Amino acid sequence: MEKFSIIYERAVERKGGKKALHSLLPDEVKNKQLVAMPDRDYLAQMCKKIFQSGFIWRVVENKWDGFEQVFWGFEPYKLELASDEQIERMAQDKRIIRNFTKVKAVRENAYFVKETSDKYGGFGKFIAEWPTGEITLLWLYLKKHGCRLGGNTGPYFLRTMGKDTFLLTRDIVTYLIGQGLVERHPNSQRDLKLVQAIFNDWQQQSARSMADISKIVACSIGENYPPS
């Protein structure tokens, strides 16, 4: 496995210098900020990522005011009590993207967020306290206990909220396969555990966040990327 310093220098070269590369790195969000975010913000971003999955992202963004209105400001304690008839009406509302399965997932995730919040003293507190060195286990937890949060949806949701996580983008997976570290896109618990160990090693080498490491690895991929 390549040392992270080699990956970093290749990314610097590809992006035209350290300043240019660093301008691409994600903003840092501290744990106290995650804790302070209201539950409705977490539910809203879950909803946004679910509707953006497999769809044109900007269409969801353009309709987002309508989503806020239709889903009652994403207050979990309201949405978890929505009746089947109300869910059906929401799914037919032209202010949002009309997809009954995804609309129903908003109610399911409202219940998930509220239940988790009640148990841990806030959904943000639950997210903030999850160790970064086991972040793929949080991905699996979201997939198991939430609704339609599997695949890249859960990780993208976490990144949007500011939780420190790497992402398994096409470039990241290309790198891992090219280096012979994985054989395919990591999906199983075994493969995710392996990738977690790789990122943990890079973090120990670099003292950087998982989000920074993820972006730097992605930026190191391109026409100058050496074949395995």
N, CA, C and O of each residue as an XYZ file, in Angstrom:
912
protein
N       0.842     -1.193      0.000
C       0.000      0.000      0.000
C       0.882      1.249      0.000
O       1.857      1.329      0.748
N       0.533      2.221     -0.844
C       1.303      3.457     -0.918
C       1.257      4.225      0.404
O       0.247      4.208      1.107
N       2.354      4.892      0.729
C       2.339      5.810      1.853
C       1.472      7.012      1.484
O       1.388      7.405      0.321
N       0.833      7.582      2.496
C      -0.060      8.699      2.201
C       0.712      9.909      1.668
O       0.173     10.686      0.880
N       1.942     10.069      2.082
C       2.744     11.202      1.607
C       2.910     11.163      0.086
O       2.950     12.208     -0.563
N       3.006      9.965     -0.477
C       3.138      9.822     -1.929
C       1.827     10.220     -2.609
O       1.826     10.916     -3.625
N       0.714      9.768     -2.032
C      -0.606     10.116     -2.570
C      -0.795     11.634     -2.532
O      -1.281     12.238     -3.488
N      -0.403     12.232     -1.414
C      -0.560     13.674     -1.225
C       0.248     14.457     -2.266
O      -0.266     15.394     -2.876
N       1.488     14.078     -2.464
C       2.328     14.799     -3.416
C       1.789     14.668     -4.839
O       1.871     15.613     -5.625
N       1.239     13.500     -5.171
C       0.659     13.328     -6.505
C      -0.580     14.218     -6.663
O      -0.797     14.800     -7.726
N      -1.386     14.320     -5.608
C      -2.566     15.186     -5.650
C      -2.164     16.649     -5.791
O      -2.791     17.401     -6.537
N      -1.121     17.047     -5.074
C      -0.620     18.423     -5.171
C      -0.195     18.729     -6.605
O      -0.520     19.785     -7.147
N       0.530     17.797     -7.211
C       1.003     17.990     -8.586
C      -0.163     18.076     -9.562
O      -0.173     18.927    -10.452
N      -1.139     17.198     -9.394
C      -2.275     17.169    -10.317
C      -3.133     18.423    -10.214
O      -3.692     18.880    -11.212
N      -3.238     18.985     -9.001
C      -4.117     20.137     -8.795
C      -3.389     21.476     -8.895
O      -4.006     22.528     -8.727
N      -2.088     21.446     -9.167
C      -1.373     22.682     -9.396
C      -0.843     23.377     -8.161
O      -0.687     24.598     -8.146
N      -0.563     22.598     -7.122
C       0.036     23.183     -5.929
C      -0.775     22.938     -4.674
O      -1.947     22.566     -4.724
N      -0.108     23.159     -3.533
C      -0.759     22.894     -2.250
C      -1.965     23.799     -2.017
O      -3.003     23.349     -1.530
N      -1.824     25.070     -2.364
C      -2.920     26.014     -2.138
C      -4.163     25.605     -2.915
O      -5.274     25.654     -2.388
N      -3.979     25.206     -4.158
C      -5.107     24.794     -4.995
C      -5.760     23.534     -4.442
O      -6.986     23.421     -4.417
N      -4.930     22.583     -3.996
C      -5.472     21.349     -3.435
C      -6.241     21.632     -2.154
O      -7.352     21.133     -1.973
N      -5.662     22.424     -1.270
C      -6.290     22.686      0.023
C      -7.605     23.449     -0.125
O      -8.488     23.344      0.727
N      -7.731     24.215     -1.205
C      -8.984     24.946     -1.439
C     -10.139     23.996     -1.750
O     -11.305     24.381     -1.664
N      -9.812     22.761     -2.109
C     -10.830     21.766     -2.451
C     -11.261     20.923     -1.258
O     -12.236     20.177     -1.345
N     -10.546     21.035     -0.151
C     -10.824     20.181      0.999
C     -12.089     20.637      1.723
O     -12.384     21.832      1.756
N     -12.839     19.699      2.305
C     -14.104     20.045      2.981
C     -13.859     20.913      4.221
O     -12.811     20.829      4.862
N     -14.850     21.745      4.537
C     -14.793     22.536      5.764
C     -14.945     21.619      6.976
O     -15.683     20.634      6.940
N     -14.238     21.961      8.035
C     -14.304     21.159      9.257
C     -15.502     21.579     10.102
O     -15.744     22.770     10.297
N     -16.244     20.607     10.598
C     -17.351     20.852     11.520
C     -17.011     20.157     12.833
O     -16.783     18.948     12.857
N     -16.979     20.899     13.898
C     -16.605     20.345     15.199
C     -17.779     19.580     15.819
O     -18.940     19.814     15.485
N     -17.444     18.665     16.725
C     -18.475     17.843     17.354
C     -19.534     18.675     18.057
O     -20.713     18.323     18.028
N     -19.133     19.776     18.689
C     -20.109     20.601     19.398
C     -21.114     21.217     18.425
O     -22.257     21.488     18.795
N     -20.688     21.435     17.191
C     -21.611     21.936     16.171
C     -22.587     20.845     15.745
O     -23.767     21.118     15.521
N     -22.106     19.622     15.634
C     -22.989     18.500     15.309
C     -24.041     18.316     16.387
O     -25.211     18.072     16.091
N     -23.621     18.432     17.637
C     -24.545     18.268     18.766
C     -25.606     19.359     18.747
O     -26.769     19.102     19.058
N     -25.213     20.573     18.383
C     -26.121     21.719     18.436
C     -27.165     21.716     17.318
O     -28.186     22.395     17.430
N     -26.925     20.970     16.254
C     -27.875     20.956     15.138
C     -29.173     20.278     15.561
O     -29.143     19.204     16.162
N     -30.314     20.898     15.252
C     -31.599     20.295     15.626
C     -31.903     19.028     14.842
O     -31.413     18.833     13.729
N     -32.711     18.182     15.435
C     -33.064     16.911     14.791
C     -33.679     17.133     13.414
O     -33.453     16.343     12.498
N     -34.452     18.200     13.265
C     -35.104     18.433     11.960
C     -34.097     18.641     10.841
O     -34.365     18.292      9.691
N     -32.921     19.216     11.172
C     -31.895     19.407     10.143
C     -31.337     18.069      9.669
O     -31.060     17.889      8.483
N     -31.176     17.143     10.591
C     -30.692     15.815     10.212
C     -31.723     15.098      9.346
O     -31.377     14.485      8.336
N     -32.992     15.177      9.748
C     -34.034     14.522      8.963
C     -34.146     15.152      7.582
O     -34.348     14.443      6.596
N     -34.018     16.464      7.498
C     -34.112     17.156      6.214
C     -33.018     16.679      5.260
O     -33.281     16.429      4.084
N     -31.797     16.554      5.767
C     -30.698     16.127      4.905
C     -30.814     14.657      4.524
O     -30.419     14.270      3.425
N     -31.352     13.836      5.420
C     -31.634     12.446      5.043
C     -32.584     12.436      3.855
O     -32.361     11.736      2.868
N     -33.641     13.221      3.969
C     -34.643     13.299      2.901
C     -34.005     13.779      1.602
O     -34.241     13.201      0.541
N     -33.198     14.836      1.684
C     -32.595     15.394      0.474
C     -31.715     14.359     -0.223
O     -31.782     14.206     -1.443
N     -30.893     13.652      0.546
C     -30.001     12.669     -0.064
C     -30.777     11.486     -0.643
O     -30.387     10.932     -1.671
N     -31.858     11.102      0.004
C     -32.682     10.003     -0.514
C     -33.318     10.400     -1.840
O     -33.327      9.609     -2.784
N     -33.848     11.616     -1.921
C     -34.484     12.048     -3.166
C     -33.451     12.332     -4.261
O     -33.752     12.179     -5.445
N     -32.241     12.743     -3.881
C     -31.198     12.990     -4.876
C     -30.598     11.701     -5.418
O     -30.034     11.694     -6.511
N     -30.714     10.614     -4.669
C     -30.142      9.341     -5.087
C     -30.792      8.865     -6.383
O     -32.008      8.683     -6.442
N     -29.987      8.667     -7.411
C     -30.493      8.211     -8.696
C     -31.261      9.274     -9.455
O     -31.984      8.962    -10.401
N     -31.111     10.538     -9.047
C     -31.866     11.614     -9.676
C     -30.927     12.790     -9.918
O     -29.794     12.787     -9.436
N     -31.381     13.784    -10.651
C     -30.590     14.986    -10.906
C     -30.638     15.857     -9.651
O     -31.705     16.319     -9.249
N     -29.484     16.074     -9.042
C     -29.430     16.749     -7.752
C     -30.038     18.146     -7.793
O     -30.738     18.541     -6.861
N     -29.783     18.889     -8.847
C     -30.235     20.288     -8.888
C     -31.759     20.396     -8.933
O     -32.315     21.406     -8.502
N     -32.439     19.374     -9.446
C     -33.906     19.393     -9.466
C     -34.437     19.373     -8.041
O     -35.383     20.087     -7.710
N     -33.820     18.548     -7.200
C     -34.216     18.498     -5.791
C     -33.923     19.841     -5.121
O     -34.744     20.348     -4.356
N     -32.765     20.410     -5.407
C     -32.402     21.708     -4.817
C     -33.412     22.782     -5.225
O     -33.836     23.588     -4.397
N     -33.788     22.787     -6.488
C     -34.713     23.809     -6.981
C     -36.095     23.703     -6.350
O     -36.804     24.702     -6.231
N     -36.477     22.505     -5.948
C     -37.787     22.282     -5.352
C     -37.745     22.275     -3.817
O     -38.751     21.974     -3.174
N     -36.592     22.604     -3.231
C     -36.424     22.347     -1.802
C     -37.382     23.145     -0.919
O     -37.810     22.645      0.121
N     -37.726     24.364     -1.306
C     -38.708     25.119     -0.519
C     -40.031     24.360     -0.443
O     -40.700     24.354      0.590
N     -40.394     23.727     -1.544
C     -41.612     22.924     -1.563
C     -41.512     21.721     -0.639
O     -42.481     21.374      0.038
N     -40.346     21.081     -0.606
C     -40.129     19.957      0.308
C     -40.325     20.401      1.757
O     -40.974     19.709      2.542
N     -39.760     21.558      2.104
C     -39.882     22.079      3.462
C     -41.354     22.275      3.842
O     -41.759     21.983      4.967
N     -42.135     22.766      2.900
C     -43.551     23.018      3.162
C     -44.340     21.713      3.274
O     -45.114     21.521      4.212
N     -44.134     20.833      2.319
C     -44.905     19.581      2.280
C     -44.601     18.702      3.487
O     -45.496     18.047      4.023
N     -43.344     18.687      3.914
C     -42.945     17.812      5.023
C     -42.886     18.541      6.368
O     -42.111     18.171      7.249
N     -43.717     19.584      6.515
C     -43.948     20.218      7.824
C     -42.646     20.662      8.507
O     -42.486     20.510      9.718
N     -41.730     21.207      7.715
C     -40.483     21.682      8.287
C     -39.582     20.578      8.804
O     -38.619     20.841      9.525
N     -39.890     19.345      8.437
C     -39.089     18.164      8.806
C     -38.995     17.958     10.323
O     -37.996     17.441     10.823
N     -40.028     18.361     11.041
C     -40.058     18.104     12.481
C     -40.366     16.628     12.708
O     -41.466     16.179     12.387
N     -39.412     15.856     13.258
C     -39.621     14.410     13.411
C     -40.848     14.046     14.228
O     -41.550     13.089     13.901
N     -41.118     14.811     15.307
C     -42.236     14.457     16.184
C     -43.582     14.645     15.482
O     -44.582     14.067     15.907
N     -43.619     15.440     14.421
C     -44.840     15.595     13.625
C     -44.925     14.511     12.555
O     -45.950     13.847     12.402
N     -43.833     14.348     11.821
C     -43.851     13.440     10.682
C     -44.000     11.978     11.076
O     -44.578     11.193     10.324
N     -43.484     11.598     12.254
C     -43.612     10.198     12.650
C     -45.072      9.804     12.876
O     -45.411      8.621     12.851
N     -45.933     10.798     13.096
C     -47.349     10.553     13.354
C     -48.216     10.733     12.110
O     -49.440     10.623     12.186
N     -47.590     11.010     10.969
C     -48.353     11.189      9.735
C     -49.111      9.912      9.387
O     -48.556      8.815      9.444
N     -50.372     10.066      9.031
C     -51.188      8.900      8.671
C     -50.850      8.439      7.258
O     -50.193      9.151      6.499
N     -51.310      7.238      6.920
C     -51.087      6.725      5.559
C     -51.747      7.643      4.528
O     -51.212      7.856      3.440
N     -52.929      8.189      4.889
C     -53.629      9.085      3.974
C     -52.821     10.379      3.752
O     -52.762     10.898      2.638
N     -52.213     10.881      4.813
C     -51.384     12.090      4.679
C     -50.137     11.819      3.839
O     -49.727     12.660      3.039
N     -49.546     10.659      4.022
C     -48.380     10.281      3.219
C     -48.763     10.193      1.746
O     -48.004     10.632      0.883
N     -49.914      9.637      1.457
C     -50.375      9.536      0.070
C     -50.588     10.909     -0.544
O     -50.260     11.129     -1.710
N     -51.139     11.840      0.241
C     -51.345     13.205     -0.266
C     -50.008     13.895     -0.515
O     -49.845     14.607     -1.506
N     -49.058     13.682      0.386
C     -47.725     14.255      0.194
C     -47.101     13.734     -1.093
O     -46.476     14.487     -1.842
N     -47.273     12.452     -1.341
C     -46.661     11.824     -2.512
C     -47.276     12.304     -3.819
O     -46.703     12.084     -4.886
N     -48.427     12.952     -3.753
C     -49.095     13.466     -4.952
C     -48.914     14.976     -5.107
O     -49.402     15.571     -6.068
N     -48.218     15.584     -4.164
C     -48.063     17.044     -4.161
C     -47.039     17.466     -5.215
O     -45.921     16.950     -5.236
N     -47.413     18.397     -6.083
C     -46.552     18.827     -7.175
C     -45.387     19.694     -6.723
O     -44.490     19.991     -7.512
N     -45.394     20.104     -5.453
C     -44.294     20.923     -4.956
C     -43.027     20.105     -4.723
O     -41.944     20.668     -4.568
N     -43.161     18.777     -4.699
C     -42.010     17.906     -4.505
C     -41.898     16.936     -5.668
O     -42.709     16.972     -6.594
N     -40.900     16.075     -5.623
C     -40.775     14.991     -6.598
C     -41.676     13.862     -6.129
O     -41.499     13.333     -5.031
N     -42.628     13.498     -6.948
C     -43.667     12.563     -6.514
C     -43.193     11.112     -6.635
O     -43.262     10.493     -7.697
N     -42.720     10.608     -5.522
C     -42.230      9.235     -5.441
C     -42.707      8.664     -4.114
O     -42.156      8.985     -3.061
N     -43.729      7.821     -4.165
C     -44.375      7.356     -2.938
C     -43.401      6.631     -2.013
O     -43.439      6.833     -0.800
N     -42.536      5.795     -2.567
C     -41.606      5.022     -1.741
C     -40.670      5.938     -0.967
O     -40.397      5.705      0.210
N     -40.178      6.984     -1.632
C     -39.264      7.907     -0.958
C     -40.004      8.796      0.037
O     -39.467      9.123      1.096
N     -41.217      9.182     -0.292
C     -42.020      9.973      0.647
C     -42.290      9.160      1.911
O     -42.183      9.679      3.022
N     -42.631      7.913      1.744
C     -42.869      7.044      2.897
C     -41.606      6.903      3.745
O     -41.687      6.793      4.968
N     -40.435      6.907      3.094
C     -39.167      6.788      3.819
C     -38.939      7.974      4.749
O     -38.263      7.839      5.768
N     -39.499      9.137      4.407
C     -39.346     10.312      5.268
C     -40.027     10.051      6.613
O     -39.473     10.376      7.664
N     -41.209      9.473      6.582
C     -41.891      9.141      7.842
C     -41.115      8.097      8.628
O     -40.987      8.209      9.847
N     -40.593      7.078      7.943
C     -39.817      6.046      8.624
C     -38.571      6.638      9.279
O     -38.212      6.266     10.396
N     -37.924      7.551      8.587
C     -36.721      8.161      9.141
C     -37.043      9.178     10.236
O     -36.217      9.431     11.113
N     -38.237      9.756     10.185
C     -38.664     10.641     11.277
C     -38.751      9.839     12.570
O     -38.327     10.299     13.631
N     -39.300      8.648     12.467
C     -39.378      7.770     13.634
C     -37.979      7.377     14.107
O     -37.704      7.374     15.307
N     -37.099      7.046     13.163
C     -35.716      6.669     13.483
C     -34.982      7.804     14.190
O     -34.319      7.585     15.203
N     -35.102      9.012     13.653
C     -34.417     10.165     14.242
C     -34.957     10.457     15.638
O     -34.181     10.681     16.567
N     -36.273     10.456     15.793
C     -36.854     10.768     17.106
C     -36.501      9.697     18.138
O     -36.155     10.022     19.273
N     -36.587      8.437     17.753
C     -36.264      7.346     18.679
C     -34.801      7.440     19.108
O     -34.488      7.289     20.289
N     -33.911      7.688     18.156
C     -32.483      7.808     18.460
C     -32.214      9.029     19.331
O     -31.424      8.973     20.273
N     -32.882     10.131     19.003
C     -32.714     11.363     19.767
C     -33.161     11.175     21.214
O     -32.485     11.627     22.138
N     -34.282     10.518     21.408
C     -34.787     10.270     22.770
C     -33.822      9.397     23.562
O     -33.642      9.584     24.766
N     -33.211      8.452     22.878
C     -32.320      7.505     23.549
C     -30.982      8.130     23.916
O     -30.433      7.827     24.975
N     -30.446      8.999     23.057
C     -29.085      9.518     23.231
C     -29.027     11.001     23.617
O     -27.943     11.568     23.750
N     -30.178     11.614     23.794
C     -30.174     13.028     24.150
C     -29.933     13.941     22.975
O     -29.350     15.015     23.127
N     -30.370     13.529     21.812
C     -30.214     14.317     20.593
C     -29.599     13.479     19.495
O     -28.635     12.751     19.730
N     -30.152     13.576     18.291
C     -29.596     12.806     17.181
C     -28.179     13.283     16.869
O     -27.310     12.479     16.531
N     -27.951     14.585     16.982
C     -26.622     15.121     16.737
C     -25.591     14.597     17.719
O     -24.437     14.374     17.355
N     -26.001     14.402     18.954
C     -25.100     13.861     19.965
C     -24.709     12.426     19.605
O     -23.555     12.026     19.757
N     -25.686     11.668     19.130
C     -25.441     10.293     18.695
C     -24.418     10.264     17.558
O     -23.484      9.462     17.577
N     -24.598     11.137     16.574
C     -23.693     11.199     15.429
C     -22.308     11.670     15.857
O     -21.299     11.094     15.449
N     -22.259     12.715     16.679
C     -20.981     13.310     17.077
C     -20.118     12.335     17.865
O     -18.896     12.334     17.721
N     -20.737     11.512     18.689
C     -19.978     10.628     19.572
C     -19.533      9.334     18.905
O     -18.760      8.571     19.485
N     -20.011      9.080     17.699
C     -19.593      7.851     17.009
C     -18.129      7.999     16.590
O     -17.789      8.977     15.924
N     -17.249      7.057     16.960
C     -15.817      7.188     16.641
C     -15.534      7.130     15.145
O     -16.047      6.265     14.435
N     -14.716      8.058     14.683
C     -14.368      8.120     13.268
C     -13.621      6.875     12.807
O     -13.725      6.470     11.650
N     -12.870      6.275     13.719
C     -12.127      5.065     13.377
C     -13.003      3.859     13.110
O     -12.511      2.806     12.705
N     -14.316      4.009     13.337
C     -15.277      2.942     13.048
C     -16.440      3.501     12.235
O     -17.584      3.080     12.409
N     -16.149      4.447     11.349
C     -17.209      5.159     10.644
C     -18.031      4.247      9.737
O     -19.218      4.499      9.532
N     -17.424      3.194      9.191
C     -18.209      2.311      8.319
C     -19.262      1.553      9.107
O     -20.273      1.134      8.543
N     -19.041      1.371     10.403
C     -20.075      0.750     11.236
C     -21.268      1.681     11.386
O     -22.404      1.222     11.506
N     -21.016      2.992     11.380
C     -22.124      3.951     11.407
C     -22.889      3.899     10.087
O     -24.115      4.006     10.072
N     -22.163      3.734      8.976
C     -22.855      3.557      7.697
C     -23.818      2.383      7.776
O     -24.972      2.478      7.358
N     -23.323      1.271      8.321
C     -24.147      0.062      8.415
C     -25.302      0.252      9.390
O     -26.383     -0.301      9.186
N     -25.085      1.023     10.442
C     -26.148      1.297     11.412
C     -27.269      2.105     10.753
O     -28.450      1.812     10.944
N     -26.890      3.116      9.980
C     -27.887      3.919      9.280
C     -28.680      3.063      8.290
O     -29.897      3.199      8.160
N     -27.971      2.192      7.608
C     -28.630      1.305      6.644
C     -29.621      0.383      7.335
O     -30.717      0.156      6.823
N     -29.247     -0.150      8.492
C     -30.086     -1.120      9.199
C     -31.274     -0.467      9.889
O     -32.391     -0.980      9.817
N     -31.047      0.658     10.557
C     -32.089      1.255     11.384
C     -32.850      2.383     10.697
O     -33.980      2.689     11.076
N     -32.240      3.000      9.694
C     -32.936      4.013      8.928
C     -33.619      3.387      7.728
O     -33.695      2.163      7.615
N     -34.114      4.220      6.837
C     -34.823      3.741      5.643
C     -34.193      4.356      4.403
O     -34.098      5.578      4.288
N     -33.764      3.514      3.479
C     -33.144      3.927      2.217
C     -31.860      4.732      2.444
O     -31.571      5.675      1.707
N     -31.098      4.351      3.467
C     -29.844      5.030      3.776
C     -28.634      4.142      3.493
O     -27.543      4.400      4.003
N     -28.819      3.107      2.689
C     -27.718      2.225      2.322
C     -26.918      2.787      1.157
O     -27.180      3.895      0.689
N     -25.937      2.014      0.691
C     -25.092      2.459     -0.420
C     -24.322      3.712     -0.043
O     -23.771      3.798      1.055
N     -24.279      4.676     -0.939
C     -23.584      5.939     -0.674
C     -24.478      6.992     -0.023
O     -23.995      8.057      0.362
N     -25.782      6.705      0.105
C     -26.702      7.703      0.633
C     -26.368      8.073      2.076
O     -26.313      9.255      2.415
N     -26.144      7.071      2.927
C     -25.797      7.342      4.318
C     -24.502      8.127      4.459
O     -24.483      9.144      5.152
N     -23.404      7.684      3.816
C     -22.153      8.441      3.895
C     -22.267      9.866      3.376
O     -21.703     10.781      3.975
N     -22.986     10.077      2.271
C     -23.150     11.433      1.747
C     -23.959     12.292      2.721
O     -23.683     13.481      2.885
N     -24.946     11.692      3.358
C     -25.710     12.408      4.389
C     -24.794     12.852      5.521
O     -24.855     14.002      5.957
N     -23.949     11.948      5.995
C     -23.025     12.278      7.080
C     -22.068     13.391      6.663
O     -21.831     14.323      7.432
N     -21.520     13.305      5.457
C     -20.591     14.321      4.977
C     -21.286     15.677      4.886
O     -20.703     16.699      5.247
N     -22.523     15.692      4.408
C     -23.266     16.939      4.296
C     -23.466     17.592      5.663
O     -23.394     18.814      5.789
N     -23.716     16.781      6.674
C     -23.919     17.322      8.017
C     -22.603     17.764      8.652
O     -22.602     18.545      9.604
N     -21.496     17.272      8.134
C     -20.197     17.643      8.667
C     -19.523     16.579      9.505
O     -18.447     16.815     10.054
N     -20.144     15.399      9.614
C     -19.497     14.296     10.317
C     -18.282     13.855      9.515
O     -18.355     13.699      8.296
N     -17.180     13.660     10.196
C     -15.940     13.286      9.509
C     -16.036     11.860      8.987
O     -16.039     10.902      9.759
N     -16.113     11.734      7.685
C     -16.211     10.423      7.051
C     -15.541     10.471      5.685
O     -15.519     11.514      5.031
N     -15.001      9.345      5.263
C     -14.553      9.242      3.872
C     -15.738      8.801      3.033
O     -16.769      8.393      3.566
N     -15.588      8.885      1.720
C     -16.633      8.475      0.793
C     -16.077      7.452     -0.184
O     -14.902      7.508     -0.549
N     -16.900      6.541     -0.597
C     -16.483      5.560     -1.604
C     -16.983      6.019     -2.969
O     -17.867      5.409     -3.570
N     -16.383      7.119     -3.440
C     -16.714      7.636     -4.763
C     -16.068      6.754     -5.831
O     -15.295      5.847     -5.522
N     -16.396      7.035     -7.079
C     -15.817      6.261     -8.180
C     -14.295      6.359     -8.182
O     -13.605      5.367     -8.414
N     -13.766      7.577     -7.919
C     -12.314      7.744     -7.908
C     -11.656      6.967     -6.769
O     -10.611      6.343     -6.958
N     -12.269      7.008     -5.593
C     -11.706      6.278     -4.451
C     -11.682      4.786     -4.736
O     -10.677      4.116     -4.499
N     -12.788      4.271     -5.245
C     -12.863      2.835     -5.540
C     -11.884      2.471     -6.649
O     -11.264      1.409     -6.598
N     -11.736      3.335     -7.650
C     -10.762      3.108     -8.723
C      -9.363      2.979     -8.149
O      -8.599      2.096     -8.537
N      -9.033      3.867     -7.221
C      -7.715      3.815     -6.586
C      -7.536      2.503     -5.823
O      -6.516      1.832     -5.978
N      -8.498      2.140     -5.016
C      -8.384      0.932     -4.189
C      -8.240     -0.321     -5.037
O      -7.453     -1.212     -4.716
N      -9.005     -0.383     -6.121
C      -8.911     -1.538     -7.017
C      -7.577     -1.522     -7.747
O      -6.934     -2.562     -7.887
N      -7.155     -0.348     -8.215
C      -5.899     -0.224     -8.949
C      -4.687     -0.631     -8.124
O      -3.700     -1.136     -8.660
N      -4.769     -0.409     -6.820
C      -3.676     -0.775     -5.925
C      -3.802     -2.217     -5.421
O      -2.966     -2.687     -4.651
N      -4.847     -2.906     -5.860
C      -5.044     -4.289     -5.442
C      -5.488     -4.422     -3.992
O      -5.322     -5.480     -3.386
N      -6.054     -3.351     -3.432
C      -6.486     -3.371     -2.030
C      -7.869     -3.987     -1.885
O      -8.184     -4.579     -0.852
N      -8.703     -3.846     -2.928
C     -10.012     -4.499     -2.983
C     -10.206     -5.020     -4.395
O      -9.512     -4.597     -5.320
N     -11.139     -5.929     -4.559
C     -11.390     -6.498     -5.873
C     -12.575     -5.840     -6.571
O     -12.697     -5.899     -7.794
N     -13.450     -5.212     -5.780
C     -14.679     -4.618     -6.325
C     -15.124     -3.497     -5.391
O     -14.482     -3.235     -4.374
N     -16.215     -2.847     -5.740
C     -16.755     -1.809     -4.870
C     -17.093     -2.424     -3.512
O     -17.861     -3.384     -3.447
N     -16.534     -1.887     -2.431
C     -16.770     -2.481     -1.110
C     -18.218     -2.313     -0.659
O     -18.712     -1.191     -0.540
N     -18.888     -3.423     -0.413
C     -20.269     -3.394      0.068
C     -20.465     -4.244      1.313
O     -21.228     -3.885      2.210
N     -19.769     -5.372      1.358
C     -19.947     -6.279      2.488
C     -19.299     -5.721      3.739
O     -18.436     -4.846      3.666
N     -19.718     -6.230      4.890
C     -19.137     -5.784      6.155
C     -17.639     -6.077      6.195
O     -16.863     -5.292      6.741
N     -17.238     -7.199      5.620
C     -15.827     -7.572      5.578
C     -15.022     -6.569      4.760
O     -13.962     -6.118      5.193
N     -15.534     -6.214      3.561
C     -14.823     -5.276      2.693
C     -14.756     -3.883      3.316
O     -13.734     -3.202      3.224
N     -15.844     -3.468      3.946
C     -15.861     -2.151      4.582
C     -14.892     -2.088      5.758
O     -14.269     -1.055      6.003
N     -14.771     -3.182      6.473
C     -13.815     -3.245      7.583
C     -12.387     -3.101      7.057
O     -11.552     -2.445      7.680
N     -12.116     -3.717      5.909
C     -10.799     -3.619      5.290
C     -10.497     -2.182      4.871
O      -9.407     -1.668      5.126
N     -11.472     -1.538      4.226
C     -11.275     -0.154      3.778
C     -11.117      0.774      4.981
O     -10.310      1.704      4.949
N     -11.880      0.524      6.031
C     -11.739      1.326      7.243
C     -10.311      1.244      7.784
O      -9.738      2.252      8.197
N      -9.752      0.053      7.779
C      -8.381     -0.132      8.270
C      -7.380      0.639      7.416
O      -6.408      1.187      7.935
N      -7.617      0.681      6.109
C      -6.739      1.423      5.206
C      -6.777      2.914      5.528
O      -5.736      3.562      5.634
N      -7.980      3.447      5.681
C      -8.116      4.867      5.994
C      -7.589      5.188      7.394
O      -7.025      6.260      7.612
N      -7.769      4.275      8.330
C      -7.212      4.489      9.669
C      -5.691      4.576      9.623
O      -5.080      5.376     10.332
N      -5.092      3.742      8.778
C      -3.636      3.768      8.628
C      -3.178      5.101      8.037
O      -2.216      5.701      8.517
N      -3.880      5.562      6.983
C      -3.537      6.856      6.383
C      -3.719      7.991      7.387
O      -2.950      8.953      7.388
N      -4.724      7.880      8.231
C      -4.948      8.927      9.224
C      -3.817      8.968     10.251
O      -3.400     10.043     10.682
N      -3.335      7.810     10.632
C      -2.204      7.753     11.562
C      -0.947      8.344     10.927
O      -0.151      8.998     11.602
N      -0.775      8.114      9.638
C       0.391      8.654      8.935
C       0.327     10.175      8.766
O       1.349     10.857      8.853
N      -0.866     10.696      8.527
C      -1.008     12.094      8.114
C      -1.576     13.028      9.169
O      -1.401     14.243      9.079
N      -2.264     12.470     10.182
C      -2.955     13.277     11.202
C      -4.025     14.171     10.570
O      -4.366     15.218     11.120
N      -4.548     13.760      9.421
C      -5.607     14.507      8.749
C      -6.964     13.875      9.019
O      -7.050     12.735      9.476
N      -8.008     14.617      8.736
C      -9.359     14.086      8.898
C      -9.653     13.055      7.819
O      -8.994     13.035      6.779
N     -10.636     12.202      8.063
C     -11.053     11.226      7.059
C     -11.557     11.932      5.801
O     -11.311     11.480      4.683
N     -12.265     13.046      5.997
C     -12.798     13.785      4.860
C     -11.671     14.342      3.988
O     -11.736     14.271      2.761
N     -10.640     14.895      4.629
C      -9.496     15.406      3.866
C      -8.781     14.282      3.126
O      -8.445     14.419      1.950
N      -8.553     13.181      3.817
C      -7.859     12.040      3.208
C      -8.628     11.551      1.984
O      -8.046     11.291      0.930
N      -9.934     11.431      2.143
C     -10.784     10.966      1.051
C     -10.655     11.872     -0.169
O     -10.498     11.393     -1.292
N     -10.721     13.186      0.057
C     -10.641     14.141     -1.049
C      -9.262     14.118     -1.692
O      -9.149     14.207     -2.914
N      -8.220     14.000     -0.889
C      -6.854     13.992     -1.419
C      -6.613     12.745     -2.274
O      -6.001     12.830     -3.338
N      -7.092     11.596     -1.811
C      -6.952     10.370     -2.605
C      -7.681     10.527     -3.931
O      -7.156     10.143     -4.977
N      -8.902     11.095     -3.897
C      -9.668     11.291     -5.129
C      -8.929     12.230     -6.083
O      -8.937     12.024     -7.297
N      -8.294     13.255     -5.529
C      -7.568     14.228     -6.367
C      -6.267     13.649     -6.931
O      -5.689     14.205     -7.865
N      -5.816     12.542     -6.365
C      -4.585     11.930     -6.862
C      -4.828     11.030     -8.065
O      -3.887     10.516     -8.670
N      -6.093     10.847     -8.404
C      -6.467      9.974     -9.518
C      -6.567     10.797    -10.794
O      -7.081     11.915    -10.766
N      -6.080     10.258    -11.919
C      -6.205     10.953    -13.186
C      -5.205     10.429    -14.200
O      -4.696      9.316    -14.070
N      -4.930     11.239    -15.207
C      -4.079     10.776    -16.296
C      -2.661     10.458    -15.837
O      -1.948      9.688    -16.479
N      -2.254     11.071    -14.698
C      -0.902     10.798    -14.196
C      -0.883      9.667    -13.177
O       0.164      9.342    -12.616
N      -2.038      9.074    -12.944
C      -2.106      8.008    -11.946
C      -1.405      6.768    -12.466
O      -1.759      6.265    -13.533
N      -0.409      6.259    -11.730
C       0.332      5.087    -12.208
C      -0.514      3.828    -12.158
O      -1.186      3.587    -11.155
N      -0.502      3.023    -13.200
C      -1.245      1.773    -13.174
C      -0.672      0.812    -12.147
O       0.506      0.885    -11.798
N      -1.528     -0.095    -11.665
C      -1.061     -1.072    -10.664
C      -0.207     -2.137    -11.336
O       0.281     -3.049    -10.669
